[in-house]
């Protein structure tokens, strides 16, 4: 009779450990999903800033070209 209760306790303990491990895995997965969303948000923000910088660089390049063309016309 004592052996049966020990075996039953071991089985119940093992099942409890499995359930606890699954719970921890689910919580970790949620944290990782949140981290992934935050990384995505940061990447979007960086892309927006990159586009702004590129637009400003294009404006500067066109202004420089206009200045160069204007100075060539004046020297002729």
TAZIHU-V216503 format. One record per helix or strand. SS is the DSSP state (h for helix, s for strand). FROM is the first residue (numbers start at 1). TO is the last residue. If there is no record, write none. Layout:
# TAZIHU-V216503
[[SS,FROM,TO] [SS,FROM,TO]]
This chain:
# TAZIHU-V216503
[[h,2,75]]
